[in-house]
Amino acid sequence: MKEVKSIKLTSLNNEIEKEILLLLKEEGQCIYGEIIKQSNLSYNKGKETIYSLINKGYIRYAGRSTKLELAIDLI
């Protein structure tokens, strides 16, 4: 997993990733299912996108909980 400090939202090409990152910026933390529901994604597409964001180091699990949060500063 890459160590990323901050990213510009405009540098992202994937609109679904942008939407999820903005949701987490606004909410602070969200459970996995809530992210998928708020983004109006199918379960598989939501899972794929969330895993992609985790692998990029953009989001992470908050401690030992099932909630996800930003792992970067979104500018």
Buried (B, 14 or more C-beta within 10 A) or exposed (E): EEEEEEBEEEEBEEEBBBBBBBBBBEBEBBEBEBBBEBBEBEEEEBEEBBEBBBEBBBBBBBEEEEBBBBBBEBE
